[in-house]
Every structure is written in structure tokens, then in C-alpha cells.
Amino acid sequence: MPKKRDGGGLSKTQQAAKFLGVSVLAGAVLAGLALPAAGALGLTAKGSVEGFDDIPTNLKTPPLSQRTRILDAKGGEIAKVYSRDRTVVGLKDMSPYIQKAIVAIEDARFYEHGAVDLKGILRAVNKNAQSGGVSQGASTLTQQYVKNVFVEEAGDDPDKVAQATQQTIGRKIKELKYAIQVEKELGKQKILQNYLNITFFGQQAYGVEAAAQRYFSKHAKDLNLEESALLAGLVQSPSRYDPVNDPQEATRRRNTVLQRMADLKDVTQAQADAAAKKPIKLSVKRPKNGCITATDGAGFFCDYIRKVFLGDRSFGKTRKIRAQRWNEGGMTIRTTLDPQTQKSIQASLGDHVYDDDPVAGAATIVEPGTGRILGMGQSRPYGFGENQTVINLSVDHRMGGGAGYQPGSTFKPVIAAAALEQGTSPEQEYPSPYRMPYPSPVQTCDGEWQGTDSTQNENKEEVGPYAMKEATAKSVNTYFVQLISDIGICPAVSMAQKMGIERADGKPLQQVPSMTLGVQEMSPLTMASGYAAFANGGEYCSPVAIESITDARGRSLKVPQTSCRSAMSKKTADTINTLLKGVVEDGTGREAGLRGRDSAGKTGTSDSRYAAWFVGYTPNAAGAVWVGDPQHKRKMYDITIGGVPHDKVYGADTPGPIWRDAMTGALDGRPAPALPTVPIDDPAKDKSPGDEGDKGPGKHKPGRGGHGKKPGGGWSIPGFPDILGGGNGG
């Protein structure tokens, strides 16, 4: 760049002199000798500004990133999450000692000078000239505050942080101009307060309140003289003077601050000497950041809250805005998590599935009628270590879960509800042989399905005829294959959608008859929320996890609300209650039944026993339990789970007891209303549970699909057992 001729305007040096209000020499001194990594000619170096007057006058101060507290429904803390551990407090909540100490060691003339301390500059020039290098800077406390604002604005972007801290004349001049503005607008006390809230004290602690908590486990207002001096000494170099890792160096620095305070008459010499003789006494609180620190196994629920926040436009138009808002923190998020329910879930899982077992377990409980998620846990802890995971096995993939798990026969009540809504009688009988082909063709939403696939029941003794109640209690596959063939696939798909039951991978439900056997992967939260519609008179309510949010200023934010809709008539829901009460009273789910209160539910196992389920409910809680291999590799044959050996795992013998114990604890001391039911004439009511193998062909009530075909056909299409084959009876 060509030099300007004499009289042709102000040079960069003269611009600096103008803004300093002193001679050209003072500007050059400031730019060169008093600043590290800048030469005397630095004003013409890359990074300088074109003109002091061109710098904007308004310093944009971003909200200080703070801790966000995530609370349960009772106000108990689940976890703290933060980009920077900080709690903003006023001067009244800071010890007078820390206020005096920080001024004494960082800017002793703070209350005497303006934004720029000319005496400080000249002192630094002289000191640096004597040392032959740069041994002393000249930044005022106000300038340091401005620099910290730049760093805060940069966030966690390393390039922006580097720009905010680079040792260039341009940045320094910009910093000085903003310092003048800050002095004029805020005044000394506000600047001191802001400085003590923004500055870094090491050990991941930003601001004096977080530092007091980190090093001494107390509030900033309770800091004594020697503690205040130690913290004030950290600011210059938090790593060098770290009292945790180098107490000797930290002690020397603390005593330097104490002597400086005595020299300035902030304390007496006797007070300083007495404090200097005391050893450093720390009470360190280790950083506890993020969902990994959540209590009672609620780390996965905590992470679910984060996913909800980042995915909801109520908290910002774009994901980038929402992420920034989350990282800035300072929020208090009260959730729907019921501590009694959460503890009960974790205790039950811990009793029945060990974290080092070859399979895992997950459970979720929701509240019918509100959609509130009351508890969410799993057997493998939240974390990155051995036998840990950060994959939330209770939720869909988009919310931090896996690809989901085949729910097996727990899907059959959805088919039953669809059939009842279509006018099918619960007394409908089908021959229900041990093995049979899928009736073909079967109507879909946009055509028809045709195939030669077949399915079979869990036991060879399961031979009909069966009506709906007994078929549900015994989980008879061939009954439900005929049922979906009669009503068609589209009503089943529609019912699932109205109940909020969808695939965990977000893809549409595949319109195949085998959907009746639960071969499409789903999550425990989905199944629990769907079953809650049965308990709620047929009305489905979408799951919600957040009750309220207040921001750092105490303002309430709009939070997502549940959305409720009618999925089926009350009569249909009450009929399903009757069917599923039979499961826990006389059917496959007897081991899951609750004492002293009405309950209903359904067992389920997937093809090859990669997964086992129990999904059930009472009028005031609905829960789903899954046990299996998250990687879908380990079949649950000849396996030990929770110390109990199994030849093969059923939904009744592992998920069922988990559900029973979790629900028992969750509902302890709470009302036990009755489930509304309807009378159903059961043609099999006079038959004993063990004589089904002696039954004759029975009476068949023809349906719309025509089931006069003889059993036959092969066992599914090779290579497609999950979609076209049958699930186990469960």
C-alpha cells in the first residue's frame, strides 16, 4: 500500500494517536512495545484497521453461556448441561474480597482511569524496555472484559477464537474503541460485575460463581480472603497457577495477590500475612456436565430432552439457532419425568438384566390421557465405557435410538382393534390350525397383496378353533393371520397410524399380512404410547417430555404440547381391555400381572428370538419393556439373563416380570382405578387350559376372506423372514 503524502490525511500511527488522545509516540509505544508479538511498525501490519472512526460504535455482547438445569417433575435435578459452566450472579452475590482482589492484581488503578490507562502504558513500556522483551502488558480491566466478549462471541469455533485473541494492532485498536464505549455506557461497577462473570478461572469454570463451586464447593458470596486471592491469581494463567495440579505455584501466586491487596490498603498487612500463612484448602467439585451425569439412570431421557429441543421449531426457526440457544444455556427445563417411576424402572431392569449380559433391556412408562413420559431407562448405562452405550434403546432412530426391534405379538391388539372398528365381533372364530398359508390375495390400501407364505403357532398343541379372547390370551398366530386377511391390511395400517405406532426407522409401514405378527421394527416409547390409547378410552395422546422452560432472564418459553386424537371408539378400547386382561389373568402374560390393581397387556417375541416384549397398562400408566440384542445378532436361546438361565426366552418370562416390578414400584401409593371392560361370550370358557390339544376341528364362522383352504405351504420366503415370515407367539 503506498504511503500517504505529508498533509494528505492521517496516517495509521496518527489515527492511533487520535484515539488515544496522546502523542504519536504514545500510539506507537502502545502498538509496539506494550503489546506481545507486535513490532514498533505494527500499525502497518496485516490485521490493522483502516481507520479508528470506521469501527462500529456498538459492542454486541452475546448472552453469556451458562449452565442449563434439567429437572424432574418434582423439581429435583436430573443433570446440568452446558457449553461453558457458568452461573451469572450480581455483585451482591460476590464476596467483597474477590472484587478487591481482582482489581488489585489485574488493574489497580481501575477506579482512577478511563478505558485506557496512559500511566499503565508508560509503565509497561518502561518495564518492557528494561527487560528487553515483553514482560508486562497494559490492558485495563475494561479492555480485558471486551476481549472476553469477543472470545465468548466466538463460542467453540477454534478459528473464531483465534481471531478474537490474535495479537494484532487491528484487534487491539478495535478492543480499545469498544472499551471507551463500555466505560461510558456501563460504569465501573457493572464492568466489574460483567468481568467477574465472563472470565475463565480454569477447571472448566467460567465466572466467579462456577469457580467458587469448582474449587471450594461454596457460593461466590461466601469466599474468604485467601480463597478470593487464589481465584484472582488464576485469571492471568489458569493452567500455570492451577491449585489442583500445582498447589505450590498456586500458593505463590495467591500470596502475590494478598501482598498487592495490602499495598493498596484493601486489607491490612496483618490480614495479608495471616492469610498467606494458611495452606490452600480445596473442596473440589469435579465438572459434572451433560447427560452422562444424570441421576437414577436418566441419561437417556436427558438426551431425549436435548433431541426434542433441537428438533422443535418452537425454540428457533433453524436447527443452528436452536443449537446456539441450547449451548448458551441458562435455562431451567422442568420435565415430565416422575422420580418414583424412574427409580422403579431402573431398579427392575437392574434386578432382571445385568449390564454385562449378552443382551440388553429397555423400558418406558407414559401416562394415558396426557402423553407425559414418566420414566425411561435401560440396563446398559449411559456412557462410552465397557457395557455402556449412548444409543437410547427406548426411542426411534431420529431421536437418538437404533433401528428399532420387532414387537412380535404385542402388535396383535392393533389388528384386533382395527377389526373391531370394522364391525368384527370379538366372538369371531377361526379354525386356527398349527400351520397355515397366508390367505391370498389380501387387500392393501392401494391394491392387493399376493403370496404363498405361511406361518405357524408357537406350539403344535395350539390348534383351533379359537375366538378372539382365547386367541389373544394364547397369542395364536394363525388366528390373527386370518383376521387381518378378512379385514384387509389398510384398516390395520390406519389403526396403527391413529395410535401413533410407526416404524423406528421413520419409513412407512409395509403393507404385508405378516404385519399382524409384529415383524416391523418399533421402539418401546412408541408401543407404550400406542397402548395408552386402550387405557384412555380409545384416545391417543402423543408423548411429551417437557413441562416448562424458563430462560436465563426468567422468561417462560413456549414448549411443545401433546396432541390427542380419537384412535378408536370407547367400546373398541374397552373390548381390547377385556381381551388383554385375559392375557395377564389366564394367558401368556400371567407372570406380568399386578396385585391389587387392574392391568392388561400382551407378550411378544420376534422371529428367531432376537427380541422379547411385554407391553401393558393400567388406567393411569402404560409401559413397554423390550429385551434383546441391540445389534440383532444374538438369538435368545440357551442364554443366561440376569443370572437366570433360559432354554429360550419368552415375552412372559423376562420382559413380563420387569414390567410387573417396574409398574408396581411406579404405582405404589397411587390410586388403583378399574379398567372399563365389556362382557364377551367365550366359546372356550368351559375348556381347561391344558386340553386344547384334544380339540376337534370346531366350528368355523366364515369371514370375508374365505378360509376353507387346507393348511400347507412352506415357512416364509428364504432371505425374508422378518417381513414375510411369522413372528413367534410370545
GUGULO-497744 format. One record per residue (C-alpha): residue number from 1; x negated, z, y. Coordinates in steps of 0.02 Angstrom, whole numbers, plus 50000, padded with zeros to 5 digits. Layout:
BEGIN
 resi    c1    c3    c2
  NUM     X     Z     Y
...
END
This chain:
BEGIN
 resi    c1    c3    c2
    1 50000 50000 50000
    2 49924 49951 50171
    3 49881 50089 50291
    4 49986 50109 50447
    5 49902 50068 50613
    6 49874 50204 50745
    7 50036 50230 50837
    8 50131 50137 50703
    9 50230 50287 50640
   10 50195 50447 50546
   11 50076 50446 50400
   12 50119 50542 50242
   13 50000 50679 50300
   14 50089 50687 50467
   15 50256 50692 50379
   16 50196 50842 50281
   17 50132 50921 50442
   18 50300 50894 50524
   19 50395 50977 50384
   20 50276 51123 50378
   21 50284 51147 50565
   22 50094 51167 50573
   23 49945 51053 50597
   24 49900 50900 50493
   25 49762 51005 50419
   26 49885 51134 50355
   27 49983 50996 50270
   28 49829 50927 50188
   29 49775 51101 50134
   30 49945 51133 50058
   31 49941 50968 49967
   32 49765 50981 49903
   33 49680 51150 49894
   34 49829 51260 49862
   35 49905 51153 49725
   36 49837 51135 49549
   37 49795 50960 49488
   38 49806 50881 49660
   39 49662 50821 49766
   40 49643 50827 49955
   41 49704 50648 49961
   42 49854 50685 49850
   43 49977 50640 49985
   44 49947 50456 49950
   45 49951 50477 49761
   46 50085 50418 49644
   47 50230 50539 49644
   48 50232 50573 49831
   49 50388 50541 49934
   50 50407 50406 50064
   51 50469 50523 50196
   52 50520 50702 50216
   53 50676 50652 50310
   54 50731 50540 50166
   55 50752 50687 50045
   56 50935 50736 50020
   57 50978 50898 50104
   58 51093 50967 49969
   59 51013 51053 49821
   60 51130 51030 49673
   61 51124 51190 49574
   62 51191 51164 49397
   63 51285 51306 49315
   64 51160 51419 49229
   65 51167 51400 49041
   66 51223 51564 48966
   67 51272 51637 48800
   68 51443 51594 48732
   69 51527 51733 48634
   70 51639 51685 48488
   71 51764 51822 48447
   72 51886 51850 48306
   73 52072 51876 48335
   74 52047 52062 48364
   75 51908 52040 48492
   76 51763 52076 48376
   77 51608 51969 48400
   78 51578 51838 48266
   79 51423 51759 48343
   80 51332 51714 48503
   81 51284 51533 48531
   82 51177 51468 48671
   83 51057 51336 48730
   84 50971 51473 48830
   85 51001 51657 48802
   86 51059 51716 48971
   87 51190 51832 49043
   88 51211 51814 49231
   89 51228 51981 49324
   90 51232 52034 49506
   91 51100 52138 49596
   92 51209 52292 49574
   93 51184 52271 49387
   94 50994 52260 49403
   95 50882 52411 49419
   96 50807 52431 49595
   97 50639 52444 49508
   98 50648 52267 49437
   99 50699 52199 49607
  100 50549 52282 49692
  101 50429 52240 49551
  102 50467 52053 49550
  103 50447 52041 49739
  104 50287 52143 49737
  105 50198 52036 49608
  106 50270 51865 49647
  107 50297 51862 49835
  108 50253 52023 49927
  109 50299 51950 50097
  110 50466 51884 50034
  111 50568 51977 50164
  112 50449 51932 50306
  113 50427 51743 50294
  114 50544 51595 50286
  115 50548 51464 50149
  116 50361 51430 50174
  117 50232 51568 50190
  118 50092 51499 50301
  119 49988 51657 50280
  120 50007 51640 50094
  121 49949 51460 50103
  122 49795 51504 50204
  123 49757 51649 50088
  124 49769 51534 49938
  125 49659 51404 50023
  126 49526 51534 50059
  127 49534 51607 49884
  128 49525 51437 49801
  129 49381 51384 49913
  130 49283 51539 49864
  131 49315 51513 49679
  132 49275 51328 49684
  133 49438 51291 49593
  134 49620 51337 49592
  135 49639 51522 49561
  136 49789 51558 49670
  137 49948 51465 49716
  138 50052 51480 49872
  139 50232 51459 49814
  140 50357 51580 49885
  141 50487 51661 49776
  142 50613 51542 49854
  143 50507 51391 49804
  144 50492 51459 49628
  145 50681 51476 49621
  146 50702 51295 49674
  147 50580 51238 49541
  148 50677 51335 49410
  149 50835 51249 49468
  150 50751 51082 49433
  151 50700 51144 49261
  152 50875 51207 49224
  153 50948 51040 49276
  154 50828 50954 49156
  155 50902 51053 49012
  156 50818 51024 48845
  157 50760 50847 48886
  158 50568 50857 48874
  159 50543 50707 48989
  160 50653 50781 49125
  161 50569 50950 49107
  162 50400 50866 49130
  163 50463 50780 49287
  164 50533 50944 49353
  165 50365 51033 49332
  166 50240 50895 49366
  167 50103 50939 49491
  168 50129 50800 49617
  169 50140 50804 49805
  170 50309 50718 49799
  171 50386 50853 49692
  172 50305 50990 49798
  173 50370 50920 49961
  174 50543 50900 49885
  175 50535 51079 49824
  176 50487 51141 49998
  177 50626 51050 50086
  178 50755 51119 49968
  179 50679 51292 49990
  180 50714 51280 50177
  181 50895 51236 50138
  182 50912 51378 50013
  183 50841 51507 50135
  184 50964 51451 50267
  185 51118 51448 50155
  186 51093 51592 50034
  187 50990 51726 50118
  188 50860 51839 50038
  189 50970 51948 49929
  190 51062 51803 49849
  191 50898 51711 49820
  192 50826 51864 49734
  193 50981 51882 49626
  194 50977 51699 49577
  195 50792 51705 49541
  196 50808 51854 49426
  197 50949 51768 49333
  198 50865 51599 49312
  199 50683 51639 49273
  200 50608 51641 49098
  201 50541 51804 49029
  202 50481 51743 48858
  203 50550 51777 48684
  204 50692 51653 48718
  205 50760 51766 48856
  206 50816 51686 49019
  207 50862 51803 49160
  208 50828 51988 49176
  209 50983 52046 49081
  210 50935 51948 48925
  211 50754 52007 48945
  212 50807 52189 48956
  213 50910 52168 48799
  214 50773 52075 48707
  215 50628 52194 48741
  216 50714 52362 48768
  217 50891 52345 48695
  218 50967 52401 48860
  219 51051 52329 49013
  220 50950 52272 49163
  221 51029 52408 49271
  222 50952 52540 49157
  223 50771 52481 49166
  224 50648 52615 49219
  225 50491 52591 49324
  226 50367 52547 49187
  227 50492 52432 49097
  228 50528 52342 49260
  229 50344 52318 49296
  230 50316 52247 49122
  231 50455 52119 49141
  232 50399 52070 49316
  233 50224 52040 49249
  234 50288 51920 49116
  235 50350 51789 49238
  236 50177 51720 49278
  237 50139 51686 49094
  238 50268 51743 48966
  239 50159 51693 48818
  240 49996 51769 48883
  241 50074 51937 48929
  242 50197 51945 48783
  243 50210 52131 48739
  244 50270 52093 48564
  245 50118 51992 48515
  246 49985 52062 48632
  247 50028 52238 48692
  248 49853 52268 48765
  249 49861 52116 48880
  250 50040 52159 48924
  251 49988 52337 48969
  252 49851 52275 49086
  253 49972 52157 49171
  254 50105 52293 49186
  255 49980 52410 49268
  256 49930 52274 49391
  257 50112 52262 49444
  258 50126 52452 49459
  259 49974 52460 49571
  260 50040 52319 49678
  261 50204 52414 49699
  262 50106 52569 49753
  263 50003 52468 49876
  264 50164 52405 49954
  265 50240 52580 49959
  266 50380 52531 49841
  267 50331 52682 49737
  268 50207 52821 49766
  269 50034 52812 49695
  270 50075 52961 49586
  271 50227 52871 49515
  272 50124 52716 49479
  273 49985 52816 49398
  274 50106 52913 49289
  275 50193 52753 49232
  276 50026 52668 49197
  277 49976 52807 49077
  278 50129 52780 48968
  279 50112 52667 48816
  280 50230 52519 48805
  281 50384 52569 48707
  282 50484 52421 48647
  283 50651 52415 48559
  284 50655 52231 48518
  285 50815 52140 48478
  286 50771 51980 48390
  287 50856 51824 48456
  288 51023 51800 48372
  289 51077 51626 48415
  290 51201 51516 48329
  291 51322 51518 48185
  292 51185 51568 48065
  293 51201 51745 48133
  294 51390 51756 48111
  295 51460 51913 48032
  296 51559 51927 47870
  297 51511 51753 47811
  298 51600 51671 47958
  299 51457 51550 47995
  300 51557 51403 47929
  301 51708 51449 48033
  302 51593 51468 48184
  303 51526 51293 48155
  304 51704 51231 48136
  305 51742 51301 48310
  306 51595 51200 48379
  307 51660 51042 48296
  308 51834 51072 48367
  309 51763 51096 48541
  310 51653 50942 48536
  311 51793 50834 48467
  312 51935 50884 48584
  313 51959 50790 48747
  314 52038 50946 48822
  315 51861 51006 48854
  316 51795 50845 48932
  317 51828 50659 48934
  318 51672 50613 48837
  319 51577 50694 48696
  320 51424 50702 48810
  321 51521 50803 48939
  322 51590 50918 48804
  323 51417 50944 48729
  324 51347 50986 48900
  325 51487 51110 48929
  326 51455 51190 48760
  327 51268 51204 48793
  328 51293 51276 48967
  329 51390 51414 48882
  330 51450 51568 48970
  331 51616 51553 48881
  332 51714 51682 48785
  333 51805 51599 48641
  334 51937 51703 48553
  335 51980 51628 48385
  336 52117 51645 48256
  337 52000 51724 48128
  338 52077 51883 48058
  339 51935 52004 48014
  340 52031 52084 47870
  341 52065 51914 47793
  342 51888 51853 47818
  343 51812 52007 47738
  344 51930 51992 47591
  345 51886 51809 47563
  346 51700 51844 47564
  347 51717 51995 47451
  348 51819 51898 47324
  349 51702 51750 47323
  350 51553 51866 47305
  351 51633 51952 47156
  352 51677 51792 47062
  353 51544 51662 47110
  354 51362 51705 47140
  355 51260 51612 47270
  356 51135 51555 47137
  357 51267 51493 47015
  358 51258 51308 46969
  359 51424 51283 47060
  360 51496 51348 47223
  361 51662 51415 47283
  362 51757 51397 47447
  363 51919 51472 47511
  364 52028 51456 47664
  365 52185 51551 47714
  366 52306 51495 47850
  367 52465 51567 47924
  368 52627 51471 47889
  369 52725 51429 48045
  370 52579 51442 48165
  371 52438 51344 48082
  372 52317 51485 48127
  373 52162 51487 48017
  374 52148 51668 47962
  375 51992 51656 47856
  376 51864 51530 47793
  377 51717 51565 47680
  378 51612 51509 47534
  379 51496 51578 47402
  380 51337 51498 47467
  381 51287 51575 47634
  382 51270 51476 47794
  383 51087 51432 47817
  384 50942 51322 47769
  385 50860 51427 47634
  386 50872 51425 47446
  387 51052 51435 47382
  388 51114 51411 47561
  389 51198 51266 47648
  390 51264 51214 47818
  391 51395 51099 47741
  392 51567 51176 47763
  393 51646 51153 47593
  394 51818 51201 47661
  395 51843 51058 47784
  396 51845 50870 47799
  397 51688 50768 47824
  398 51719 50737 48009
  399 51724 50925 48038
  400 51560 50963 47951
  401 51616 50957 47770
  402 51570 50848 47624
  403 51666 50706 47547
  404 51797 50824 47477
  405 51847 50865 47298
  406 51984 50804 47182
  407 52125 50931 47192
  408 52190 50888 47020
  409 52361 50956 46978
  410 52377 51050 47143
  411 52438 50881 47209
  412 52588 50879 47091
  413 52701 50984 47205
  414 52682 50849 47338
  415 52753 50724 47214
  416 52890 50845 47166
  417 52938 50869 47349
  418 52942 50681 47377
  419 53054 50660 47225
  420 53173 50798 47280
  421 53185 50719 47452
  422 53231 50555 47366
  423 53375 50640 47277
  424 53294 50677 47110
  425 53366 50831 47026
  426 53246 50972 46979
  427 53333 50965 46810
  428 53270 50787 46782
  429 53197 50772 46606
  430 53066 50651 46540
  431 53004 50631 46361
  432 52827 50678 46417
  433 52725 50633 46263
  434 52547 50694 46242
  435 52479 50523 46291
  436 52563 50375 46375
  437 52526 50223 46483
  438 52571 50221 46666
  439 52738 50132 46682
  440 52708 49965 46766
  441 52746 49892 46889
  442 52767 50033 47016
  443 52824 50006 47194
  444 52699 50038 47336
  445 52727 50035 47524
  446 52683 49851 47536
  447 52710 49781 47362
  448 52686 49847 47189
  449 52550 49915 47076
  450 52524 49841 46904
  451 52405 49902 46771
  452 52379 49954 46592
  453 52301 50125 46624
  454 52355 50279 46529
  455 52343 50466 46541
  456 52365 50618 46431
  457 52407 50802 46440
  458 52282 50944 46433
  459 52338 50997 46258
  460 52404 50896 46113
  461 52540 51027 46092
  462 52611 50979 46263
  463 52749 50862 46206
  464 52917 50849 46294
  465 53050 50829 46339
  466 53021 50933 46495
  467 53122 50963 46652
  468 53036 50986 46819
  469 53019 51176 46815
  470 52935 51187 46646
  471 52831 51032 46678
  472 52768 51110 46839
  473 52732 51278 46758
  474 52634 51196 46617
  475 52561 51059 46728
  476 52616 50917 46615
  477 52528 50758 46668
  478 52642 50635 46579
  479 52796 50710 46661
  480 52727 50680 46836
  481 52666 50506 46794
  482 52845 50460 46751
  483 52910 50549 46905
  484 52802 50451 47029
  485 52841 50291 46936
  486 53026 50325 46960
  487 53022 50364 47146
  488 52883 50242 47190
  489 52716 50275 47272
  490 52769 50254 47453
  491 52879 50410 47462
  492 52734 50510 47390
  493 52614 50441 47521
  494 52740 50477 47658
  495 52765 50656 47599
  496 52578 50688 47593
  497 52559 50623 47770
  498 52701 50731 47835
  499 52619 50882 47753
  500 52452 50842 47835
  501 52373 50806 47666
  502 52240 50672 47685
  503 52076 50619 47608
  504 51924 50720 47661
  505 51827 50560 47699
  506 51958 50503 47825
  507 52008 50348 47726
  508 52192 50309 47692
  509 52268 50373 47532
  510 52251 50244 47395
  511 52421 50189 47333
  512 52397 50208 47146
  513 52506 50303 47020
  514 52361 50417 46974
  515 52376 50499 47145
  516 52505 50612 47062
  517 52361 50691 46964
  518 52257 50728 47119
  519 52115 50605 47098
  520 52082 50576 47283
  521 51960 50698 47366
  522 52028 50829 47484
  523 51972 50991 47566
  524 52033 51171 47545
  525 52091 51181 47726
  526 52197 51025 47702
  527 52277 51092 47543
  528 52309 51266 47614
  529 52390 51194 47770
  530 52497 51075 47667
  531 52560 51212 47551
  532 52601 51319 47704
  533 52744 51198 47736
  534 52828 51257 47575
  535 52818 51437 47638
  536 52883 51387 47809
  537 53049 51309 47759
  538 52977 51133 47748
  539 52895 51130 47920
  540 52710 51084 47928
  541 52600 51152 48068
  542 52428 51078 48098
  543 52283 51201 48081
  544 52214 51283 48238
  545 52062 51395 48259
  546 52055 51439 48445
  547 52171 51560 48533
  548 52094 51557 48707
  549 51937 51514 48805
  550 51877 51583 48971
  551 51728 51504 49058
  552 51582 51590 49145
  553 51689 51617 49300
  554 51830 51697 49203
  555 51944 51545 49217
  556 52056 51504 49069
  557 52031 51335 48987
  558 52165 51234 48902
  559 52147 51248 48714
  560 52220 51139 48575
  561 52387 51196 48508
  562 52463 51175 48337
  563 52583 51031 48312
  564 52730 51067 48198
  565 52847 50942 48116
  566 52976 50938 47979
  567 52897 50877 47818
  568 53049 50907 47706
  569 53217 50992 47705
  570 53229 51179 47685
  571 53318 51151 47520
  572 53172 51050 47455
  573 53047 51182 47513
  574 53150 51320 47431
  575 53159 51220 47271
  576 52969 51200 47270
  577 52957 51389 47297
  578 53060 51411 47140
  579 52951 51291 47041
  580 52787 51366 47099
  581 52845 51546 47075
  582 52866 51494 46895
  583 52684 51442 46888
  584 52619 51616 46933
  585 52754 51708 46835
  586 52762 51609 46672
  587 52644 51461 46688
  588 52461 51414 46707
  589 52437 51525 46861
  590 52482 51694 46787
  591 52307 51761 46823
  592 52333 51725 47008
  593 52497 51818 47029
  594 52507 51955 47160
  595 52576 52127 47127
  596 52716 52193 47234
  597 52750 52035 47333
  598 52821 51862 47306
  599 52694 51725 47281
  600 52690 51545 47222
  601 52554 51422 47183
  602 52478 51289 47074
  603 52321 51271 46970
  604 52219 51112 46960
  605 52065 51039 46879
  606 51987 50868 46908
  607 51927 50737 46786
  608 51779 50799 46684
  609 51799 50970 46768
  610 51693 50934 46919
  611 51816 51042 47017
  612 51944 51178 46986
  613 52075 51239 47109
  614 52210 51364 47145
  615 52322 51336 47296
  616 52459 51460 47333
  617 52557 51555 47463
  618 52668 51699 47514
  619 52789 51690 47661
  620 52650 51749 47779
  621 52490 51669 47710
  622 52439 51511 47618
  623 52269 51491 47538
  624 52167 51366 47439
  625 52019 51405 47327
  626 51901 51274 47257
  627 51760 51298 47133
  628 51642 51159 47082
  629 51481 51065 47112
  630 51472 51003 47292
  631 51365 50858 47233
  632 51491 50810 47099
  633 51360 50812 46962
  634 51386 50971 46860
  635 51533 50970 46740
  636 51604 51143 46713
  637 51585 51151 46525
  638 51479 51286 46439
  639 51443 51367 46607
  640 51423 51543 46674
  641 51502 51578 46844
  642 51490 51748 46925
  643 51418 51818 46765
  644 51567 51759 46661
  645 51536 51627 46526
  646 51661 51484 46507
  647 51679 51353 46372
  648 51770 51254 46504
  649 51836 51305 46673
  650 52021 51302 46719
  651 52103 51323 46887
  652 52183 51479 46817
  653 52030 51573 46758
  654 51910 51560 46906
  655 51994 51497 47066
  656 52154 51592 47020
  657 52075 51766 47019
  658 51976 51725 47176
  659 52140 51680 47263
  660 52227 51836 47196
  661 52091 51955 47257
  662 52068 51868 47424
  663 52255 51868 47461
  664 52277 52047 47401
  665 52148 52110 47524
  666 52207 51997 47664
  667 52387 52056 47650
  668 52353 52239 47615
  669 52463 52347 47726
  670 52562 52198 47788
  671 52746 52153 47761
  672 52797 52080 47592
  673 52948 51969 47627
  674 53032 51872 47487
  675 53010 51687 47461
  676 53177 51595 47476
  677 53220 51509 47312
  678 53362 51411 47233
  679 53436 51427 47058
  680 53376 51294 46938
  681 53451 51269 46766
  682 53304 51253 46649
  683 53344 51168 46483
  684 53189 51252 46411
  685 53234 51430 46464
  686 53280 51484 46288
  687 53118 51418 46211
  688 52973 51538 46185
  689 52808 51495 46271
  690 52722 51455 46106
  691 52847 51341 46019
  692 52827 51182 46120
  693 52730 51100 45979
  694 52884 51112 45867
  695 52999 51021 45986
  696 53084 50861 45935
  697 53091 50706 46045
  698 53225 50789 46152
  699 53349 50710 46269
  700 53292 50584 46400
  701 53385 50563 46562
  702 53342 50385 46614
  703 53272 50365 46788
  704 53248 50213 46897
  705 53085 50164 46818
  706 53142 50142 46637
  707 53039 50248 46517
  708 53088 50180 46348
  709 52911 50116 46318
  710 52812 50184 46172
  711 52654 50283 46212
  712 52499 50180 46198
  713 52356 50102 46292
  714 52177 50160 46322
  715 52103 50303 46427
  716 52087 50226 46601
  717 51977 50081 46653
  718 51791 50108 46618
  719 51697 50147 46777
  720 51852 50200 46874
  721 51904 50369 46800
  722 51925 50454 46970
  723 52057 50334 47034
  724 52143 50255 46887
  725 52122 50388 46755
  726 52214 50553 46742
  727 52168 50724 46804
  728 52171 50874 46689
  729 52325 50982 46678
  730 52237 51127 46762
END
